[in-house]
Amino acid sequence: MLELSNISYPRRLQSVSYRAPAGRLVGVIGANGSGKSTLLSILAGGLKKAKGAALWHSHDLFRWSPSEQRQQLAYLSQKNEFHEPVRVSDLLMTSQVNLEESSQTLTAWRERSIDDFHLQTLMNRSITELSGGEQRRVMLACVNAMNRPLILADEPIASLDLNYQLLVMDWLKAMSGQGKLVLVALHDLALAAQYCDELMLLHEGQLLASGEPNQVLSDTNLALAYKVSVDWLCNRNGVAMLARRL
């Protein structure tokens, strides 16, 4: 269980409270600047001026040591920022540093991640030689190779083509199906509606609505948060949306 109580950060986030059990895929949605990245960064320990309380299975996230954090969560940041020509194979190994698992287990997780994100032809290449989409797949594979119970993913499908967007959403859904709690920041509301068990809709740094997608993605909420009107097209194969500016 993740329990957030009055999470705040100066000029970005105001008194966000929320609870989610393990085994759920939670979409964090909202317009640009609404606080999605700020919230995930706070939970990952990246913003130290945050106020409030964040408990994971009754343990205080804000008091975790770096080692304790490594055992519990994996975080994918919004941007790919690579300046050194590190090999992809070395990045995968580095992602598992200080994990309290056997070498055999870590190797198995790396091999699975290489297969899951189709990295076989990229392993000996430098990360700085790759396209933005390829870099994103490598970073997702690193998160997968960590295999932590709490996953925080900030816009994981950014820069990916449609095929890989669906692959990533399928993977996130599978992770929650394994009992992990996944918080994912998304801009694609159709994919959020199709895949997520719950949504957190942020607006101007506050939690405007939370709950099941059909409750959160109401006409009123979309008009206030995005200034749009939406027609939904739904069948058993997925969800699409036609949006109009108000």
C-alpha positions as CSV (number, residue, x, y, z in Angstrom):
1,M,0.0,0.0,0.0
2,L,1.2,3.5,-1.0
3,E,-0.2,6.2,1.2
4,L,0.4,9.9,0.3
5,S,-0.7,12.6,2.8
6,N,-0.6,16.3,2.0
7,I,2.4,16.1,-0.4
8,S,3.5,19.6,-1.3
9,Y,6.4,21.3,-3.1
10,P,6.9,25.1,-3.4
11,R,5.0,26.5,-6.4
12,R,4.5,23.0,-8.0
13,L,2.3,20.8,-5.8
14,Q,-0.3,21.5,-3.1
15,S,-1.5,19.0,-0.5
16,V,-1.9,15.9,-2.6
17,S,-3.3,12.9,-0.7
18,Y,-3.9,9.5,-2.2
19,R,-3.9,5.8,-1.4
20,A,-3.2,2.8,-3.7
21,P,-2.7,-0.9,-2.9
22,A,0.0,-3.0,-4.6
23,G,-1.0,-4.8,-7.8
24,R,-2.4,-1.6,-9.5
25,L,-1.5,0.4,-12.5
26,V,-2.1,4.0,-11.6
27,G,-2.0,6.7,-14.3
28,V,-0.9,10.2,-13.3
29,I,-2.5,12.6,-15.8
30,G,-2.9,16.3,-16.2
31,A,-1.9,19.2,-18.5
32,N,1.6,20.4,-18.8
33,G,2.8,21.9,-15.6
34,S,0.1,20.2,-13.5
35,G,2.7,18.5,-11.2
36,K,3.0,15.0,-12.6
37,S,6.8,14.9,-12.9
38,T,7.1,16.7,-9.6
39,L,5.1,14.1,-7.8
40,L,7.0,11.2,-9.2
41,S,10.3,12.9,-8.5
42,I,9.4,13.5,-4.9
43,L,8.5,9.9,-4.4
44,A,11.8,8.9,-6.0
45,G,13.7,11.1,-3.6
46,G,14.8,13.7,-6.1
47,L,13.2,16.7,-4.5
48,K,14.2,17.2,-0.9
49,K,12.1,20.2,-0.1
50,A,8.8,18.3,-0.3
51,K,6.4,18.4,2.7
52,G,3.9,15.8,3.8
53,A,4.1,12.1,4.3
54,A,4.7,9.2,1.9
55,L,4.4,5.6,3.2
56,W,5.1,2.4,1.4
57,H,3.8,-0.6,3.3
58,S,4.0,1.7,6.4
59,H,7.6,2.6,5.8
60,D,8.5,6.3,5.3
61,L,9.8,6.9,1.8
62,F,11.3,10.2,2.9
63,R,13.5,8.5,5.5
64,W,14.8,5.7,3.3
65,S,18.6,5.4,3.0
66,P,19.9,5.1,-0.6
67,S,20.3,1.3,0.0
68,E,16.8,0.9,1.3
69,Q,15.4,2.8,-1.7
70,R,17.3,0.6,-4.1
71,Q,15.6,-2.5,-2.7
72,Q,12.1,-1.0,-3.1
73,L,11.6,1.2,-6.1
74,A,12.7,1.8,-9.7
75,Y,12.3,5.2,-11.2
76,L,12.3,6.2,-14.9
77,S,12.8,10.0,-15.3
78,Q,11.0,12.0,-18.0
79,K,14.1,12.7,-20.1
80,N,17.0,10.7,-21.6
81,E,20.1,12.6,-20.7
82,F,23.3,10.8,-21.8
83,H,26.7,12.6,-22.2
84,E,29.1,9.6,-22.0
85,P,29.4,6.9,-24.6
86,V,28.5,4.0,-22.3
87,R,27.7,0.7,-23.8
88,V,24.1,-0.5,-23.5
89,S,25.3,-3.8,-21.9
90,D,27.1,-1.8,-19.2
91,L,24.1,0.4,-18.5
92,L,22.0,-2.7,-17.8
93,M,24.5,-4.0,-15.4
94,T,24.9,-0.7,-13.7
95,S,21.1,-0.5,-13.1
96,Q,21.4,-3.5,-10.8
97,V,24.2,-2.3,-8.6
98,N,23.6,-2.9,-4.9
99,L,20.5,-4.9,-5.4
100,E,20.3,-7.7,-2.8
101,E,19.9,-10.6,-5.2
102,S,22.1,-13.4,-6.4
103,S,24.2,-13.0,-9.5
104,Q,22.2,-15.7,-11.3
105,T,18.9,-13.9,-10.6
106,L,20.3,-10.6,-11.8
107,T,21.6,-12.2,-15.0
108,A,18.2,-13.7,-15.6
109,W,16.5,-10.3,-15.1
110,R,18.9,-8.7,-17.6
111,E,18.4,-11.4,-20.2
112,R,14.6,-11.1,-19.9
113,S,14.8,-7.3,-20.2
114,I,16.9,-7.6,-23.4
115,D,14.2,-9.8,-24.9
116,D,11.3,-7.8,-23.6
117,F,12.5,-4.5,-25.2
118,H,14.2,-6.0,-28.3
119,L,17.7,-4.8,-27.5
120,Q,19.7,-7.7,-28.9
121,T,21.2,-5.7,-31.7
122,L,22.0,-2.7,-29.4
123,M,23.9,-4.3,-26.6
124,N,27.4,-3.4,-27.9
125,R,26.5,0.0,-29.0
126,S,27.1,3.3,-27.2
127,I,24.0,4.8,-25.7
128,T,24.9,8.2,-27.2
129,E,24.8,6.7,-30.7
130,L,21.1,5.6,-30.4
131,S,18.0,7.4,-31.3
132,G,15.7,8.9,-28.7
133,G,13.3,6.0,-29.0
134,E,16.1,3.5,-28.7
135,Q,17.5,5.2,-25.6
136,R,14.0,5.1,-24.1
137,R,13.8,1.4,-24.6
138,V,17.2,0.9,-23.0
139,M,16.1,2.9,-19.9
140,L,12.9,0.9,-19.7
141,A,14.9,-2.3,-19.9
142,C,17.0,-1.0,-17.0
143,V,13.9,-0.5,-14.9
144,N,12.7,-3.9,-15.8
145,A,16.1,-5.4,-14.9
146,M,15.8,-4.0,-11.4
147,N,12.4,-5.8,-10.8
148,R,11.4,-3.7,-7.9
149,P,8.0,-3.8,-6.2
150,L,7.3,0.0,-6.7
151,I,7.8,1.4,-10.2
152,L,7.6,5.1,-11.0
153,A,7.6,5.9,-14.7
154,D,7.5,9.5,-16.0
155,E,6.1,9.5,-19.5
156,P,7.7,6.2,-20.5
157,I,6.2,6.1,-24.0
158,A,7.5,9.6,-25.0
159,S,9.5,9.4,-28.3
160,L,8.3,5.8,-29.0
161,D,6.5,4.7,-32.1
162,L,3.0,3.2,-31.7
163,N,4.1,-0.4,-31.6
164,Y,6.5,0.3,-28.7
165,Q,4.0,2.5,-27.0
166,L,1.7,-0.5,-26.8
167,L,4.6,-2.8,-25.8
168,V,5.4,-0.6,-22.9
169,M,1.8,-0.3,-21.8
170,D,1.4,-4.1,-22.0
171,W,4.6,-4.4,-19.9
172,L,3.4,-1.9,-17.2
173,K,0.1,-3.8,-17.0
174,A,2.0,-7.1,-16.6
175,M,4.1,-5.6,-13.8
176,S,1.0,-4.6,-11.9
177,G,-0.4,-8.1,-12.6
178,Q,2.6,-9.5,-10.8
179,G,1.7,-7.6,-7.6
180,K,3.8,-4.5,-8.2
181,L,2.4,-1.0,-7.8
182,V,3.1,1.1,-10.9
183,L,2.6,4.9,-11.1
184,V,3.0,6.2,-14.6
185,A,2.7,9.7,-15.9
186,L,0.9,9.8,-19.2
187,H,-0.3,12.3,-21.7
188,D,-2.2,9.9,-23.9
189,L,-5.7,9.8,-22.3
190,A,-6.9,7.0,-24.5
191,L,-4.1,4.7,-23.4
192,A,-4.7,5.8,-19.8
193,A,-8.3,4.9,-20.1
194,Q,-7.6,1.5,-21.8
195,Y,-4.8,0.3,-19.5
196,C,-4.9,1.9,-16.1
197,D,-6.8,0.6,-13.1
198,E,-7.0,4.0,-11.5
199,L,-6.1,7.6,-12.5
200,M,-4.9,10.6,-10.6
201,L,-5.8,13.8,-12.4
202,L,-3.7,16.8,-11.3
203,H,-4.6,20.3,-12.1
204,E,-2.5,23.3,-11.1
205,G,-0.6,21.3,-8.5
206,Q,-3.7,19.9,-6.9
207,L,-5.4,16.5,-7.1
208,L,-8.6,17.3,-9.0
209,A,-10.0,13.8,-9.2
210,S,-9.0,10.2,-8.6
211,G,-10.6,6.8,-9.1
212,E,-11.5,4.5,-12.0
213,P,-10.9,6.0,-15.5
214,N,-14.5,6.3,-16.4
215,Q,-15.1,8.4,-13.3
216,V,-12.0,10.6,-13.6
217,L,-12.3,11.3,-17.4
218,S,-15.6,13.0,-17.1
219,D,-16.7,15.9,-19.3
220,T,-16.4,18.3,-16.4
221,N,-12.9,17.2,-15.4
222,L,-11.6,17.3,-18.9
223,A,-13.0,20.7,-19.5
224,L,-11.4,22.1,-16.4
225,A,-8.0,20.3,-16.6
226,Y,-7.4,20.4,-20.4
227,K,-10.0,22.9,-21.7
228,V,-11.2,20.3,-24.2
229,S,-14.4,18.3,-25.0
230,V,-14.0,14.6,-25.8
231,D,-16.0,12.0,-27.7
232,W,-14.9,8.4,-26.7
233,L,-14.9,5.5,-29.1
234,C,-14.7,2.2,-27.2
235,N,-14.8,-1.5,-28.2
236,R,-13.3,-4.7,-26.8
237,N,-10.0,-4.0,-28.7
238,G,-9.3,-0.6,-27.1
239,V,-10.2,3.0,-26.6
240,A,-9.9,6.0,-28.9
241,M,-10.8,9.6,-28.4
242,L,-11.8,12.6,-30.5
243,A,-11.0,15.9,-28.7
244,R,-12.0,19.4,-29.5
245,R,-10.7,22.6,-27.9
246,L,-13.3,24.6,-25.9
